[in-house]
């Protein structure tokens, strides 16, 4: 479909709400927002203020971004209660403020948490549609974190169900998430569209990198992502310890921030890795791309769990877009994304993870072939250029009910307006 075929989008106003990351740092949300804007929609975004993104309001590339205060970035149960309670207040505050300024036709809610539907409900009385963008499966996240199906697990299931009940349509990041939307969310399959988080290739440009990131060592391992409990940075560090016990020519670059960053730095020191691991935190795209271009191997240490097994990780396709061979644990969606661009360690087997890394470091031809395979797969199948049309097609359908056209009559009476 060409841009002209998305005519129902032009001139409409979309409000995107995202809670767990600021924009434009949240790469998926920013790609969706800019794609809608390029198709002629006005886009407003409500998101939290976090390090590096603390301006309460700014307009970037024609998109209005409203950032609300976040008193705490949650870690424990009390932290989540405070974070989400505060966020809900600001969602309502800004949503009504934006609606009064210019009515929006769609609220696009990006979980976690599965509570954004509460904001959509009152606006549905005004005919606003709710598009649920399913980023995380929260019941599985709770199960991975606490290991029990107690009252709060059931509460996660309830919030998820209410979210799907409220949604007019749902966006799934992969087929596993679509299956959950249909089976557990009771949505009709035709109302669930898979839009993968394919990378924009103009953002991830291939380059020579810079040997200074290797700190004088021969090889560099690269990690990109959030640093929290489910990401497995502790497993990565323990695998790195095993690797360093056999060879000392490897440096590890960890790019990203999160609630577990201080704890992981401390663990790195306890494991004797302080001189072998660099924590970069949240950095600019330019620095991130430069570091990853320097890396010889990239890693995804996501802990084997039902959540990670069914989730697509953005970092995998971003590694592939930069021609990097990957080592990760053997998980369903991780294997679907990377295929031959990755080696797969046995779940939770740190020795095997370290051995897979060592094998790639010692076999340059294998690294090159895997990198080429991954890059070609992104270019021909997985990049955002292949996914953007699915998003626009869904929105064109959702917004069709708001489009009107003048139907002239043969009689001299005034023309009537019919809703398409």
BELDANOR-V176283 format. One record per residue. N is the residue number from 0. PHI is phi in degrees with one decimal (* if undefined). Layout:
n: (N	N)
phi: (PHI	PHI)
//
This chain:
n: (0	1	2	3	4	5	6	7	8	9	10	11	12	13	14	15	16	17	18	19	20	21	22	23	24	25	26	27	28	29	30	31	32	33	34	35	36	37	38	39	40	41	42	43	44	45	46	47	48	49	50	51	52	53	54	55	56	57	58	59	60	61	62	63	64	65	66	67	68	69	70	71	72	73	74	75	76	77	78	79	80	81	82	83	84	85	86	87	88	89	90	91	92	93	94	95	96	97	98	99	100	101	102	103	104	105	106	107	108	109	110	111	112	113	114	115	116	117	118	119	120	121	122	123	124	125	126	127	128	129	130	131	132	133	134	135	136	137	138	139	140	141	142	143	144	145	146	147	148	149	150	151	152	153	154	155	156	157	158	159	160	161	162	163	164	165	166	167	168	169	170	171	172	173	174	175	176	177	178	179	180	181	182	183	184	185	186	187	188	189	190	191	192	193	194	195	196	197	198	199	200	201	202	203	204	205	206	207	208	209	210	211	212	213	214	215	216	217	218	219	220	221	222	223	224	225	226	227	228	229	230	231	232	233	234	235	236	237	238	239	240	241	242	243	244	245	246	247	248	249	250	251	252	253	254	255	256	257	258	259	260	261	262	263	264	265	266	267	268	269	270	271	272	273	274	275	276	277	278	279	280	281	282	283	284	285	286	287	288	289	290	291	292	293	294	295	296	297	298	299	300	301	302	303	304	305	306	307	308	309	310	311	312	313	314	315	316	317	318	319	320	321	322	323	324	325	326	327	328	329	330	331	332	333	334	335	336	337	338	339	340	341	342	343	344	345	346	347	348	349	350	351	352	353	354	355	356	357	358	359	360	361	362	363	364	365	366	367	368	369	370	371	372	373	374	375	376	377	378	379	380	381	382	383	384	385	386	387	388	389	390	391	392	393	394	395	396	397	398	399	400	401	402	403	404	405	406	407	408	409	410	411	412	413	414	415	416	417	418	419)
phi: (*	-88.9	-57.8	-62.9	-82.1	-106.0	-61.5	-71.2	-80.7	-58.3	84.5	-84.4	-118.9	-117.1	-104.4	-104.2	-117.5	-134.0	-107.5	-91.8	-144.0	-78.2	-114.9	-90.0	-59.6	-69.8	-66.4	-64.3	-61.8	-67.7	-63.5	-63.9	-63.1	-68.0	-64.9	-63.6	-65.1	-63.3	-85.1	106.9	-83.9	-87.4	-127.9	-120.0	-130.2	-109.1	-151.4	-81.6	-85.0	-139.9	-50.6	89.9	-138.8	-111.0	-69.8	-58.4	-144.2	-154.7	-111.1	-122.8	52.3	82.8	-107.6	-82.0	-119.3	-108.3	-109.2	-99.6	-63.0	-132.6	-64.4	-153.8	-91.8	-58.6	-132.7	-92.5	-60.4	-64.7	-61.1	-63.9	-61.0	-66.8	-61.8	-71.4	-60.8	-64.5	-62.4	-58.7	-56.3	-71.0	-57.3	-63.1	-57.0	-73.5	-60.6	-68.5	-63.8	-67.5	-63.0	-68.0	-74.4	-156.1	-60.3	-106.1	-98.5	-139.2	-105.0	-108.9	-98.1	-109.9	-79.3	-81.4	-88.2	-85.0	-125.6	-67.3	-58.8	-63.7	-77.9	-67.8	-54.1	-64.0	-75.3	-64.8	-64.2	-97.2	86.6	-71.9	-88.7	-114.4	-105.1	-96.4	-101.3	-84.7	-86.5	-137.0	-93.6	-64.4	-58.6	-69.5	-63.8	-62.3	-64.5	-65.5	-81.5	-112.1	68.2	-150.4	-98.2	-97.3	-57.6	-71.4	-63.3	-63.7	-65.7	-60.8	-62.9	-64.4	-61.0	-62.2	-62.4	-65.6	-62.9	-66.8	-63.5	-77.3	-68.3	-75.8	-144.2	-129.1	-107.0	-108.2	-81.3	-162.6	-68.0	-63.0	-69.3	-63.1	-62.1	-66.8	-60.7	-79.3	-75.5	-91.3	-86.8	60.3	-85.6	-71.8	-53.6	-70.4	-97.8	-121.2	-116.0	-83.5	-125.7	-75.6	-86.3	-65.3	-75.3	-84.9	-72.6	-75.0	-90.9	-105.6	-88.6	-65.9	-157.5	-78.2	75.2	-150.3	-64.7	-64.0	-71.3	-84.9	52.1	84.6	-94.1	-77.5	-124.4	-130.2	-97.1	-121.3	-129.1	-130.2	154.6	-73.6	-111.0	-147.4	-62.6	-86.2	-80.4	74.7	-63.6	-62.0	-65.9	-62.4	-65.1	-69.1	-68.8	-63.6	-60.1	-65.1	-66.7	-66.5	-64.3	-105.3	-157.2	-115.9	-103.8	-124.2	-114.2	-117.3	-108.9	-110.3	-109.3	136.8	-123.6	153.3	-66.0	-98.6	-63.7	-62.4	-64.3	-71.7	-62.7	-64.1	-62.9	-58.5	-67.6	-63.2	-84.9	76.6	-107.7	-53.0	-86.8	-110.5	-129.6	-114.0	-97.3	-86.6	73.5	-79.3	-129.1	-67.7	-59.1	-62.6	-69.0	-58.4	-65.0	-65.1	-65.5	-69.1	-63.8	-79.7	-63.8	-88.9	-141.4	-111.7	-127.6	-133.7	-92.7	-49.5	-65.6	-60.7	-157.6	-63.0	-62.2	-68.5	-64.6	-100.1	-103.2	-93.1	-98.6	-56.1	-58.3	-60.1	-72.8	-71.5	-58.5	-63.6	-64.6	-103.8	63.3	-102.1	-70.7	-126.5	-123.5	-152.3	-73.0	-78.9	-124.5	-53.6	-75.2	-63.7	-69.3	-61.5	-66.8	-85.9	50.1	-79.6	-84.5	-135.5	-100.8	-120.5	-82.5	-62.0	-50.5	65.2	-92.2	-69.0	-63.5	-66.4	-60.2	-64.8	-64.5	-64.8	-62.0	-61.0	-60.1	-67.8	-61.2	-89.9	-132.4	-63.6	-61.7	-63.1	-58.6	-63.5	-64.5	-64.8	-63.0	-65.1	-60.5	-62.0	-62.2	-64.3	-66.2	-65.4	-62.0	-92.6	-136.0	-112.9	-68.9	-61.3	-61.6	-88.5	-99.1	-59.4	-63.9	-67.1	-64.0	-68.1	-63.3	-62.3	-66.6	-60.6	-71.0	-63.3	-86.5	-59.7	-68.4	-92.5	-81.1	-128.4	-142.8	-80.4	-107.2	-66.5	-110.0	-72.8	-75.8	-75.8	-65.8	-62.4	-65.0	-96.8	-101.1	-113.8	-86.2	-77.6)
//
